[in-house]
């Protein structure tokens, strides 16, 4: 396909969320997934080599343009945007959800040793956590899991990229 790289680049540019290979294929039509992936990785490489103000990253199962980490301070200064702040209680609650999902509130309460209603409500409002279903037990309590937004905020492609307990211990030392 003529100009496929330019087309893919423009699709990613206008997309509000990370754009998946399948979504690009849906727009382009009969183009092989491998061909789209090759174009995407060529673009990632081009933006890395260019070392400009933004880069193309694979995140949350798709591809998205992002400001380079070392330049984020300047963008925040221009936009007057404060980074998403999470209290220690919210971070601990989010960690429990991320590592134990799907998880019910009573399990999170038990693990944390406190009522997590406020922290959980805040995480739901920030769209980092969502209700993923109900446990099939009496009372049918709500199950919670992380969202695609969680992956985007923490720059993860999928949950397998969460650090292991061993990696967390090594960071703490």
C-alpha positions, -999 to +999 in steps of 0.1 A: +000+000+000+014+034-010+020+058+019+011+031+045+037+045+069+022+080+066-013+067+070-005+046+101+014+076+116-016+099+110-040+073+125-019+071+157-016+109+158-054+115+159-062+086+181-071+095+217-060+061+231-033+037+222-041+023+187-039-015+183-027-034+152-062-048+149-078-014+148-053-002+122-060-033+101-097-026+104-092+009+090-067-002+063-085-032+051-067-062+037-032-056+050-014-083+069-008-078+106+029-085+101+031-057+076+014-033+100+037-044+128+068-038+106+056-003+098+049+004+135+084-008+146+100+012+117+082+043+131+092+036+166+128+033+155+126+065+134+113+085+163+139+071+187+167+080+163+153+114+157+154+121+194+128+149+190+102+161+215+081+130+214+084+093+207+061+064+196+056+038+223+039+005+226+016+008+256-016-007+269-018-031+239-014-004+213+008+024+200+007+060+211+028+092+207+041+103+240+063+131+253+098+120+260+102+114+298+130+140+301+108+167+285+076+162+305+085+189+330+084+215+302+050+203+290+036+204+325+050+240+329+032+251+297-001+233+304-001+240+341-010+204+346-002+187+378+007+150+376-019+126+388-013+123+425-023+093+445-022+091+483-002+063+498-035+046+507-046+048+471-013+035+458-014+005+482-050-002+473-041+000+436-012-024+441-035-049+457-060-046+429-033-049+402-016-080+417-047-098+430-073-090+403-101-098+401-105-090+438-134-081+460-133-051+484-134-073+515-101-090+504-085-056+498-097-044+533-082-076+548-049-073+530-045-036+538-060-039+573-083-009+569-115+001+551-105+010+515-138+026+505-124+061+500-093+050+482-113+026+460-138+053+451-109+077+441-093+050+419-127+044+402-131+081+396-096+084+381-105+054+359-075+034+371-098+006+385-131-007+373-158-031+383-152-063+363-180-085+375-194-101+406-181-131+427-205-160+426-210-163+464-238-151+486-242-114+484-225-114+450-198-089+459-183-067+432-150-077+417-124-050+408-096-050+383-073-024+366-082-005+334-065+002+302-059+037+316-039+021+344-016+006+318-013+039+301-005+059+332+021+034+344+035+029+309+028-008+308+019-028+277+001-055+298+000-067+334+029-092+328+052-061+329+043-054+365+075-059+386+077-092+405+080-094+443+117-101+439+122-070+417+103-049+442+125-062+471+157-054+451+144-018+445+139-014+482+175-024+491 
